[in-house]
Amino acid sequence: MASVDECRQALEELAARLDRNAATVRDRIDLDRTLVCRITDLDTAFHGRLTGGRLVGLTEGDDPKAKIALSSTGDDLLALLRGELEITKALAARRVSIKANPFDLMKLRKLL
């Protein structure tokens, strides 16, 4: 079972990866949205903002007003971020849920 610290570290690694790629996607993707990642089995959440192709302001805690919300178990979150679990299969199996408007989902897919 994944820990809160492992999930935090994985999200920070995602933020670093997005930061490295920000220059190449900034002009192609116009996405400025709040994001929350709820980890259901650990009863915790992290939130931040996707802007300019980057994930900034990542902090622990929920944001009920976030425009994009991802919910999963800690293990599934780690598997997603490590590339061991495909997002489409995870969504189809209901291992992960994403709440966002359809246009944001298309932009998010390009970003990741």
Backbone bond lengths (Angstrom), bond angles and torsions (degrees), N, CA, C in turn:
res aa  C-N    CA-C-N  psi(-1)  N-CA   C-N-CA  omega(-1)  CA-C   N-CA-C  phi
1 M - - - 1.444 - - 1.532 108.66 -
2 A 1.323 115.89 130.69 1.459 122.08 -179.59 1.525 110.16 -69.09
3 S 1.316 115.81 150.66 1.462 121.11 177.99 1.532 109.76 -101.58
4 V 1.314 116.21 166.65 1.463 121.35 177.10 1.528 109.46 -60.43
5 D 1.322 117.08 -41.55 1.468 120.70 179.87 1.527 112.04 -62.95
6 E 1.334 116.96 -40.30 1.468 120.08 177.76 1.515 110.86 -64.17
7 C 1.333 117.16 -40.41 1.469 120.96 178.44 1.522 110.51 -66.14
8 R 1.325 117.13 -43.17 1.467 121.05 177.76 1.523 110.16 -59.48
9 Q 1.321 116.93 -46.09 1.457 121.29 -179.21 1.533 110.95 -62.72
10 A 1.325 117.25 -42.09 1.468 120.74 179.39 1.521 110.90 -63.73
11 L 1.326 117.59 -40.40 1.466 120.43 178.13 1.529 111.01 -68.36
12 E 1.313 117.53 -36.22 1.462 120.53 176.56 1.526 110.82 -66.70
13 E 1.341 117.17 -35.89 1.463 121.14 175.74 1.527 110.44 -66.46
14 L 1.341 117.02 -38.07 1.461 120.78 175.63 1.524 109.70 -62.28
15 A 1.324 117.03 -45.32 1.465 121.01 179.17 1.527 110.57 -59.62
16 A 1.324 117.45 -41.26 1.464 121.13 178.83 1.527 111.08 -65.81
17 R 1.330 116.80 -40.48 1.469 120.91 178.69 1.528 110.50 -64.69
18 L 1.335 117.02 -42.87 1.461 120.51 177.56 1.522 110.75 -64.26
19 D 1.321 116.61 -38.51 1.455 121.10 179.21 1.531 111.04 -61.68
20 R 1.334 116.28 -41.43 1.466 120.25 178.68 1.523 111.69 -64.60
21 N 1.340 117.20 -31.65 1.464 121.69 -177.38 1.524 113.45 -95.57
22 A 1.316 117.72 -2.17 1.468 121.66 -172.56 1.519 112.72 -58.07
23 A 1.306 117.61 -39.24 1.457 120.30 -177.33 1.524 112.11 -62.27
24 T 1.316 117.67 -34.29 1.463 120.46 -177.42 1.529 112.64 -81.36
25 V 1.332 118.36 -25.51 1.470 119.67 -176.72 1.520 113.23 -104.21
26 R 1.318 117.68 -15.41 1.464 121.23 -174.67 1.525 112.35 -53.28
27 D 1.329 117.62 -44.74 1.458 120.88 -176.92 1.528 112.78 -77.95
28 R 1.321 117.42 -22.53 1.466 120.91 -177.46 1.520 113.20 -89.28
29 I 1.317 117.28 -25.68 1.461 120.42 -173.48 1.520 110.35 -123.75
30 D 1.316 115.12 116.12 1.458 121.22 177.21 1.528 107.57 -97.95
31 L 1.320 116.23 90.22 1.462 120.98 -176.93 1.520 108.98 -136.77
32 D 1.309 115.80 117.20 1.460 121.90 176.61 1.525 106.35 -135.60
33 R 1.328 115.60 95.00 1.461 120.93 -174.42 1.521 110.60 -141.21
34 T 1.325 115.00 150.05 1.458 120.26 171.09 1.523 107.97 -77.88
35 L 1.327 115.10 148.86 1.456 121.79 -175.37 1.516 108.83 -136.80
36 V 1.329 115.81 138.52 1.462 120.54 172.36 1.525 108.01 -128.82
37 C 1.315 114.86 140.26 1.459 121.92 176.26 1.521 106.83 -118.54
38 R 1.318 117.09 109.12 1.461 122.56 -178.92 1.527 109.44 -97.17
39 I 1.312 115.10 125.71 1.460 120.87 -179.39 1.520 107.09 -104.31
40 T 1.312 115.04 103.78 1.459 121.80 -166.08 1.522 114.22 -67.39
41 D 1.323 117.51 -40.69 1.464 118.86 -176.88 1.525 113.02 -78.11
42 L 1.312 117.81 -16.56 1.462 121.74 179.63 1.530 111.89 -103.23
43 D 1.332 116.07 -1.96 1.459 121.99 179.76 1.529 111.50 50.96
44 T 1.330 115.08 47.89 1.457 120.67 178.90 1.525 109.22 -143.12
45 A 1.311 115.57 169.53 1.463 120.93 179.54 1.518 109.32 -151.03
46 F 1.320 114.64 159.60 1.454 123.13 174.14 1.514 107.22 -131.34
47 H 1.316 116.69 144.36 1.455 119.04 177.97 1.523 110.65 -137.57
48 G 1.322 113.81 157.73 1.453 121.27 179.38 1.513 108.94 -167.45
49 R 1.313 116.06 -161.55 1.461 121.49 -178.53 1.527 109.17 -133.28
50 L 1.321 115.77 132.06 1.456 122.27 171.92 1.515 107.15 -91.85
51 T 1.302 116.72 117.51 1.459 120.89 179.58 1.515 110.02 -153.05
52 G 1.318 116.25 139.07 1.455 120.29 179.32 1.512 114.00 57.30
53 G 1.327 117.51 29.83 1.459 121.25 -179.42 1.516 113.71 78.24
54 R 1.335 116.95 10.39 1.466 121.66 -177.32 1.526 110.03 -123.28
55 L 1.320 115.31 157.46 1.460 123.11 172.27 1.523 106.44 -107.31
56 V 1.328 116.63 111.76 1.467 121.29 -174.72 1.526 110.29 -120.76
57 G 1.320 114.64 159.19 1.461 121.04 175.70 1.514 114.34 65.16
58 L 1.309 117.51 33.01 1.461 121.67 -178.15 1.527 109.75 -68.61
59 T 1.329 115.99 117.60 1.457 121.42 179.76 1.517 109.89 -138.87
60 E 1.307 115.51 159.65 1.456 120.68 178.86 1.519 109.41 -77.54
61 G 1.317 116.01 142.43 1.459 122.23 178.70 1.513 110.79 124.96
62 D 1.304 115.23 159.40 1.463 121.90 -178.27 1.524 110.16 -86.98
63 D 1.302 116.22 157.48 1.460 123.39 172.16 1.526 106.63 -133.90
64 P 1.336 116.99 93.05 1.467 119.31 -176.61 1.520 113.90 -62.76
65 K 1.321 118.43 -16.19 1.465 121.74 -179.57 1.525 112.89 -97.46
66 A 1.331 117.71 5.82 1.466 121.37 -178.13 1.525 110.37 -59.70
67 K 1.318 115.77 140.00 1.465 121.71 -179.36 1.523 112.23 -76.97
68 I 1.340 117.33 -25.37 1.458 122.43 177.74 1.523 107.38 -125.27
69 A 1.330 116.74 126.56 1.465 121.21 -179.38 1.521 109.44 -128.75
70 L 1.325 115.35 125.16 1.460 122.28 176.62 1.520 107.37 -114.14
71 S 1.322 117.13 131.92 1.465 122.19 177.69 1.517 109.35 -126.38
72 S 1.335 115.41 133.79 1.459 120.77 177.09 1.518 108.85 -165.12
73 T 1.314 115.18 172.66 1.464 119.39 171.51 1.532 107.90 -77.17
74 G 1.308 116.22 164.55 1.453 120.35 177.96 1.514 112.24 -61.73
75 D 1.325 116.92 -43.16 1.468 120.56 -179.78 1.525 111.61 -62.52
76 D 1.342 116.41 -42.20 1.459 119.42 179.30 1.523 111.47 -68.58
77 L 1.323 117.56 -36.58 1.459 120.70 176.58 1.528 110.42 -61.37
78 L 1.322 116.63 -46.86 1.464 120.17 178.57 1.525 111.06 -61.49
79 A 1.321 117.16 -43.34 1.466 120.86 179.47 1.533 110.94 -62.26
80 L 1.326 117.44 -40.62 1.462 121.09 177.50 1.521 111.00 -62.19
81 L 1.316 116.17 -49.62 1.456 120.75 -175.04 1.525 112.41 -70.54
82 R 1.321 117.71 -23.03 1.468 121.50 176.90 1.527 112.18 -88.18
83 G 1.324 116.57 -6.75 1.458 120.62 -179.06 1.513 113.62 82.51
84 E 1.326 117.49 15.06 1.464 122.07 -179.13 1.529 112.26 -89.98
85 L 1.324 116.84 -12.41 1.465 122.48 -179.11 1.522 108.01 -132.87
86 E 1.324 116.65 124.95 1.462 121.61 178.26 1.515 109.64 -76.56
87 I 1.319 115.96 135.48 1.459 120.42 -177.23 1.527 111.78 -62.24
88 T 1.325 118.11 -39.43 1.468 119.51 -178.95 1.528 111.48 -64.97
89 K 1.319 116.73 -40.57 1.465 119.80 178.04 1.525 111.17 -68.79
90 A 1.329 116.39 -38.51 1.469 120.71 178.74 1.523 111.15 -64.80
91 L 1.317 116.35 -39.86 1.464 120.22 177.66 1.524 111.10 -66.91
92 A 1.336 116.07 -44.22 1.459 120.44 -179.50 1.521 111.77 -62.96
93 A 1.320 116.85 -35.75 1.468 121.74 -179.94 1.529 112.25 -85.55
94 R 1.317 116.03 0.02 1.474 122.69 -179.23 1.529 112.78 61.87
95 R 1.302 115.16 29.07 1.470 120.12 174.92 1.521 110.18 -83.18
96 V 1.332 115.19 -22.09 1.461 122.79 179.43 1.520 107.73 -135.65
97 S 1.320 115.95 142.24 1.458 118.99 172.49 1.520 108.16 -126.80
98 I 1.323 115.27 140.45 1.463 121.75 177.34 1.517 107.32 -127.31
99 K 1.323 115.07 126.92 1.461 120.90 176.09 1.515 107.90 -113.02
100 A 1.324 114.88 116.43 1.459 122.03 179.38 1.519 107.41 -166.60
101 N 1.326 116.18 163.26 1.457 116.23 176.60 1.530 108.37 -74.55
102 P 1.323 117.91 155.61 1.466 121.44 -173.74 1.530 113.70 -58.29
103 F 1.323 118.08 -36.28 1.461 120.23 179.97 1.527 111.09 -66.86
104 D 1.328 116.61 -38.30 1.460 120.11 177.04 1.523 111.09 -66.16
105 L 1.333 116.83 -36.99 1.465 120.17 177.94 1.530 111.55 -62.42
106 M 1.324 116.79 -40.94 1.465 120.01 179.18 1.528 110.25 -65.32
107 K 1.337 116.81 -41.95 1.463 119.90 178.89 1.527 110.90 -67.12
108 L 1.306 116.04 -40.12 1.461 120.76 179.99 1.522 110.89 -62.50
109 R 1.301 116.23 -39.18 1.473 120.34 179.35 1.525 110.66 -61.85
110 K 1.328 116.86 -40.06 1.464 120.79 178.12 1.521 111.49 -67.06
111 L 1.310 115.89 -33.56 1.456 121.08 -177.89 1.519 111.50 -69.11
112 L 1.328 116.35 -40.65 1.454 120.63 -177.00 1.512 110.69 -85.76
